[in-house]
């Protein structure tokens, strides 16, 4: 092996080890918890259509929070059910990419999501990075990351319903009943 190629290989190996170490350290496991009755943390993200979005909203909303790409299977089941059940609440899918590495490659992550989601749905996908994603992880825990964290928030941002054990048709019906019973006030 030529000296330049050997040096490049060593540099790449060191960078790879550094990225792997940072990635592992950024994925500390936080014990799951049920935040029902608490106020959702004030966080900011960007929708896939490029708009800044502050959560929670000042209206009832359902947030489907996911921590890993493999949670999409669970998200899709919840989304199909929610769109059929039509609860009286806005629905958002909220990928929460905690840690430094996702923040550094956020453009690539968002572009990948845009390529797999029709543009008419981009406004309802709000991605959280950095401290916003970290705040949500601390709020719910990230054990069993393939399960979506499903929140129903009232107009004050209080969690009035929560589920994190995977899609359940009976829980979907329960969520719909609770959402329909909320005070919705004047809609914009």
N, C-alpha and C positions, 0 to 999 in steps of 0.2 A: 504494500500500500504506500502511495506517495505521501510525503510529510504533510502536504496541504490537505489531502483527503483524510489523513489520520486526524489532523487537528480539527477539521470540520466534523468528523464523526464524534470526537470527544466533546466538542462544544454542543452538538445536538443531543448527545446522551445526557450531558449535564442539564441542558435546558429541559429535556424531557423529564428527568428526575425532579427538577424544580417544579415544573407544571404539575406533575403527579402529586407531589408533596403538598403544594398549595391547594390543589383540588380536593385532596383528602381532608386537609385541615379545615377547608371551608364547608365541608359537609358533616359537621358535627351533628350527632343525633340529639334531638330535643324531644323529651318525653311528650307524648300526646296528652292533650287536655281538652275538656269541653268548656268553651268560653261563653256558654249560654248565660244571658243576663248581663254580660259585660259589653262595653262599647268597643266596636271594632277600631283598631288603631288608625289614625289619620295617616294615609300614605298617598303617594303620587306615582302615577305610571303613565304610560303612553299607549294609546290604542294603536292597532296595526295600521289605521289610516292616518296616523301621525298626530292626533290630537292629545293634548295633556288632559289627564283625568285624575281628579282628586277623589279618593274613596275614604269614608263612605259618602254616598250621595245624600241629599236631603229629601229622599223619597224611598219607599220600600224597594228593596233590591235583593236579588239572589246572586250570590257570588260563588262560583265554582273555582276554588283555588287548588292549583296543582303544583307540585314541586319537581316532578321529573317527566320527561317526555312519555314514558310508559304509562302515565296516568291518563293519557288521552283516551284510551279504551273506556275507562270509567266515565270520563267527561262526556264522551259521545252518548253513552246510555242516558246520563242525566239530562243532557241537552235535548235529545229526542223526546224523552218523557216530559220535560218541562214545556217544550214547545207545543206538545199535544194537550197538556193539562192547562196551559195558559193561565198561570197564577197572576194575580194582580200585583205584579212587581217587575221591575226591569231585571234582565238577566245578563250577567257578564261572566265570561270565562277569564280567569285571572291567573296566568302562569306567574309563579313567584320564583325567580331564579336567584337564589341567595349565593353569596360568595363573590370573590374578586374575579375569578375567571369568567363567569357568565357576563359580568358587567363589561369586561374588556372585549368580549366578542358579541355584545348585544346586537349590533347591526346584522351580523351573520345569523344569529338566532331568530331575530324578527323577520329577516328575509326568508328564512326557511319556513317559518309559520305562514307568511304571506303566500308562499308558493303552494301550500296545501289547504288554504282556506279561501273560499270565494270572497271576492272584494266586497260584496254586499254585507258580509258578516264581520268585516274588519273593525268596525266601530264598537262591537261588543266584546272584543278581545283586548284586554288591558294588561300589559306585561309590567311586572314589578322587578326592579333590579336594586342592588345595593341595600341601603338601610331600610327602604320600604319593604323589600322581600324579607330581610332579616326580621323586621318587626312582626310580620305575619307568621313567620316560622316560630318565633318565640310565643306568639299568641295561641297557636294551635298545636305545636309540636310537629315533627316530621317523620315519626315512626310510620312504617308502612306507607311509603311515599307514593305508591301506585294508586292509593285511594284518594279521590278528590275530597277536599274539605268543602262541604256544602253549607253555606250560611244563608239565612234569611235575616236581613237587617230591616228594622223599622226606619221611619223617616228621621229619627234621631241618631241612627247609626248603631243602635243597640242590637245585639245578637238575640233574636227571639226564637230561633230554631237553628240547630246545628246537627250535622251528621258526618262521620268520617270513616265509615266501615264498608264502603263500597255501595254500588247502586242497589236500591231496594224499592220495589214497586209500592209497597205499603208505606214506606217513608216518603216517597214522592207524593202520594195522596195526602199524607199528613201535612207535608210542607204546603201543599196547595190550600188546604183548609185553613192553616194558620195565616198564610199570606192573604187569603180572601177576607179574613177577619180583622186585618190591620186597618188603622185609620190612614186613608190615602190622601186626604186633603185635596186641594185643587191641583190638578196635573198640569204641568207646563205645556 
